[in-house]
Every structure is written in structure tokens, then in C-alpha cells.
Amino acid sequence: MLRLANHANSRAPPIVASRMIHATSRAAAGIRVPQIGTFRLPDIKNEPTKDYAAGSTERQQLMAAVKEMSSKKHHVPLVINGKEVLTGKVLEQVNPGNKAQVLCTYENAGPKEVEAAIEGALAAKSKWESLPITDRQAIFLRAADLVATKHRYRLMAASMLGQGKNIWQAEIDAATESADFLRFNVKYSSEIYAQQPPCNAPGVWNRSEYRPLEGFVYAVSPFNFTAIGVNLAAAPALMGNTVMWKPSNSAVLSNYVAYEIMREAGVPDGVIQFVPGDAASMTKQIFDHPEFSSLHFTGSTFVFKNMWKQIASNIDKYRSYPRIVGETGGKNYHLVHPSADIDNVVNNTIRGSFEFQGQKCSACSRLYVPKSKWAQIRDGLVAAAESIKQGPVTDPANFMGPVINQAAYDKITNYIEYARNASDCEIIAGGKYSDSEGFYIRPTIVVTTDPFTKTMKEEIFGPVLTVYVYEDAQIDRVVDLIGETTPYGLTGAIFAEDRQAAVDLSTRLLHTAGNFYINDKCTGAVVGQQPFGGARASGTNDKPGSAGLLQRFVSPRSIKENMVPISGFTYPSNQ
């Protein structure tokens, strides 16, 4: 797919070329381009994961990309209307595994730049929304292929160095999930457009159109998943919207690489504006704008609630009621039934709690274990946690790396010290940490006698797991505790070999998790397989990785066309 300005093929016959140029000029004017074919999409499948085994070509290529990216300090500009913008206010993103290394510097948008970006997004909107959906789909399908091939290792390297991901965590995030979001959103957009009225009265043709929202979308992305940043910006853009993308200050480099990939794929200037900046001031300015149409957010529950309040206080300013789409925090659980397979519990809990240092929205931080199984599970958890290799992402042997920054390090270690000093808690593994070189915290397991202790209730977002051991006969009470302990409802898992027990627990835990797992860890949702999201304090549960999310960024129009003129205005009942 070429850039829009290059759609006319100079080698086409003169009549065809003139028609193409005419169509392009009409698109530039914001006029609909005729659709002269009904197209069938390529087969959409999940991007295969690579193993990166020792000595493999993919490992060599990836580590070469890591070495190259680490060899110099990068600079990230704002990109507004396709032009790189320098503000004079420059901030730094450091390597969390080596905090002395400034991985990149980046420009910080001020009010002038934010206003220019908004106006540019609004100016680009007419041309973009008039482009046929198939052309928008082609752009994002190309972006997916560029992620999966040409730029795979570069995007992974930026995620590894900037966000502390090991090879596997970067692979399933930056490479495969980014590609999956881009491809499956194309599939879902076609399914949405195909939803048409099932009935037509005689002489009538009913149709549905899926208009983009009026105004612009504000996408605010987190540090922990590069793919989430891609989806927050790309999903509304695919549906014809223009987007202001504010990346996390702790993931600027990887998000900029992803943004460059989308521009290379053909996303036109102004459609996605890349604007790192101060979250509070930028958000206030955006929410004060009458053309603000939607918030697409992933981040903390506290921030999301404050944003919702700001939007509500400005409701009389807006052209339309803004769509608020958000995925926030979680206090996710594993519940072990007495019939559970011990090894399966241990291995899945270690992965669910400590992969990527527990910095997944879905990470397990609560474990409920029956007393009859505790001794075996305890021994398995402690042995596994103590065996975990941790260190820089440049060493593929490391299962864990650093947490993201000093603020996160301080917050997490405060929870560890709370548990160390609490009379109802005991640290049975980990509890050690150091920020002398990077922000490293050992996987920590706490056992508590109080199911409402602080580390069981509050989201920590780090490698800390708290265990509550229950009497086998009290499992019904534990099921109630899971829903009562926290306000969240993101992910949860049960482990039971007894099928009836699994059915009963699944039913009783219905509202405690938007993503629910049976005999598997509570992390690792895959686009196209397990659409992700939770309710309660965990967000709006619009399920990224499904058609439901894309529906939030369109405003349907119902059309009725009458084919036969009427001959009068009275009805038979008037006679």
C-alpha cells in the first residue's frame, strides 16, 4: 500500500490513470471514493511465536538488534502532521536494568504543540474517514507484516531495553501481539461493516453505516505492553478516526518505533499524532476541547477515575457524549481446589506472578491454597522462586529483569517491608532488592493469616505474591472472600481436577474476573482467542482483541431508502 499521494499509478493506461487521479483528488477533498469491488480479506491468523533457542538465527538477529540499539542514545521528537517537532523541553528514558544508561531523550509537548496536534488531527479527519475501509485495512495489514518481519527485532529490542522485558516477554508482546491486534482488528472491522438489517419491507432497502466519531480520540498508553500502545492508537484510526497518542514516559522509544512502522505502512500525516508530554496538563487541555470524542486508556484505576470525573465536569462543552474506554488495574487470583494438580499449580503460579516482574495488569498477586495441599505447594513455590535467574535483558538466561523505574521500585519495596514487619505476614521467599545498578526486586512470596491484609487487597504491580491458606472445609467462604477483598475484577484462575468443582467455582466466581482461567495461569490472553478486559474497578470491559472494542469508535447510521413513491398520505385506518 502506497502513501495516499502516490495512489495514481504512472504506468497505468491514460484513461485508467485519469480516473485514479480523479478519485484521489476527491478523497483529498473529503469526498467518498467509489467502491468498485467487494474484497475478500487474506486469512487472519495469530502471528507464530519464535523460540529463540540458543544458537538459532532469530536469537542472533535479535541480540544484534539489542546491541545496536544499546550502542547509542536515541532522540524521539514529537510528530505532528507528519513533521518532527522540537520543543526545547527534553526528558530522558533510562534503561531500568542499567539506570546509568539514558536509552533515549524525547521532546515534551507543551500547550502550543498540543493545540497544533489537535487542529491537525481535525484537519486530517475528512480525508481519512472518506478513504474506503479496504484501503485503511490494507495500511494496517501492511503495518502488521512490517512488525512481524522487517522491524520485528528492532521493536523487540526497544521493548527489552526500555521496559525490562526478556526475550520471550518481548516476543509475545512487541512482536506477536502487536501484529495480532493489527490483523484481527481488520477482520473485526469487516465483520462490523457486514452487520446489516436482516429485514426489508416491500419496496424498501435498509442499510447500516458505521461512521467514525465526530472529533478526535485521545489514546493514553502504559509502559508495560508495547502492543497495547499500538492498539490504543491503531484501533480507532482503523475505524476512520484521528488520534492523539500520548505514550508512557517509560515506553517512549518502543512506542516511537511502533509509530514509525505505522507511518511506513501508509498511515497519513495527521491521522495519528505522536505527542509525548506531561500527562496532567495535556489531559486537561484535551478534555477542555469541544471536539474531544473519546478516551482510549490503559493505566491505573486512580488516574482513570480522575479522567472520568474531568470528562463529566466538561460534558456541556462537547459536541457529542465522549466514549470512555479504559482498562485499569487488577488484584488477580489463583484459587486452588483440594483436587488440583500440584505441579500445575506451582508452575502456573510462578509464571503468572513473576513473569515480567509482575508488571502485567493480569499478574497473579493472590493465591488461595487448601491446608491439605499447602506443604507441597509451599515447597514447590519456594524452590522455584529461589531458582529464578534475574538480571539484565542482554543475558537470555534471565527469567526476570528489573521493574520499570524508581517510583515503582520504591512502591513495591514498601509493600515488602510492610509484610516483613506485619504480625500477620511471613516472607517465605525473596524479600531482597537492590537499586545500585538497576531496579531489581527478587520474586517475593508472603504468607498471611489475614485474608484482608494490605498485600491481599491493594494492587502492587510488582513481583510480590501473597498466599492465604484455608481449611479445606471452608472453600465456600474463600470463594466469597475473593469477591469481597478487592474492588477489582480483571483476571482469575481456578485449579481443580474435579470437574463438578470446576463448574461450581466458575459459576460462583462469575463477576470476579473478566478473563477467567481453568487449570491455567491468569495471564497470557491472546488476541483472537481470549479478548481481554475486566469490570468493576478494572475498567469498562470493552475487550481489546474483539469486535466489541471497535464498536466503541463508530457511530452507526441507519438508512432507509424507499423505492416506490406513495400516492397519498392517509392510511386505511383513516377511512
LINKA-V776557 format. One record per run of one state. SS is the DSSP state (a for helix, b for strand, c for the rest). FROM is the first residue (numbers start at 1). LEN is the number of residues. If there is no record, write none. Layout:
ss=SS from=FROM len=LEN
ss=SS from=FROM len=LEN
This chain:
ss=c from=1 len=3
ss=a from=4 len=3
ss=c from=7 len=7
ss=a from=14 len=15
ss=c from=29 len=28
ss=a from=57 len=14
ss=c from=71 len=3
ss=b from=74 len=3
ss=c from=77 len=1
ss=b from=78 len=3
ss=c from=81 len=2
ss=b from=83 len=3
ss=c from=86 len=4
ss=b from=90 len=6
ss=c from=96 len=2
ss=b from=98 len=10
ss=c from=108 len=1
ss=b from=109 len=1
ss=c from=110 len=1
ss=a from=111 len=20
ss=c from=131 len=2
ss=a from=133 len=16
ss=c from=149 len=3
ss=a from=152 len=12
ss=c from=164 len=3
ss=a from=167 len=27
ss=c from=194 len=10
ss=b from=204 len=9
ss=c from=213 len=3
ss=b from=216 len=5
ss=c from=221 len=5
ss=a from=226 len=13
ss=c from=239 len=4
ss=b from=243 len=4
ss=c from=247 len=5
ss=a from=252 len=14
ss=c from=266 len=6
ss=b from=272 len=3
ss=c from=275 len=2
ss=b from=277 len=1
ss=c from=278 len=1
ss=a from=279 len=9
ss=c from=288 len=4
ss=b from=292 len=7
ss=c from=299 len=2
ss=a from=301 len=13
ss=c from=314 len=1
ss=a from=315 len=3
ss=c from=318 len=5
ss=b from=323 len=5
ss=c from=328 len=4
ss=b from=332 len=5
ss=c from=337 len=5
ss=a from=342 len=17
ss=c from=359 len=5
ss=b from=364 len=7
ss=a from=371 len=17
ss=c from=388 len=2
ss=b from=390 len=1
ss=c from=391 len=9
ss=b from=400 len=1
ss=c from=401 len=5
ss=a from=406 len=16
ss=c from=422 len=3
ss=b from=425 len=5
ss=c from=430 len=3
ss=b from=433 len=2
ss=c from=435 len=5
ss=b from=440 len=2
ss=c from=442 len=2
ss=b from=444 len=5
ss=c from=449 len=5
ss=a from=454 len=4
ss=c from=458 len=6
ss=b from=464 len=7
ss=c from=471 len=1
ss=a from=472 len=14
ss=c from=486 len=2
ss=b from=488 len=2
ss=c from=490 len=1
ss=b from=491 len=5
ss=c from=496 len=3
ss=a from=499 len=10
ss=c from=509 len=6
ss=b from=515 len=4
ss=c from=519 len=13
ss=b from=532 len=1
ss=c from=533 len=2
ss=b from=535 len=2
ss=c from=537 len=2
ss=b from=539 len=1
ss=c from=540 len=4
ss=b from=544 len=1
ss=c from=545 len=2
ss=a from=547 len=5
ss=c from=552 len=2
ss=b from=554 len=9
ss=c from=563 len=9
ss=a from=572 len=3
ss=c from=575 len=1
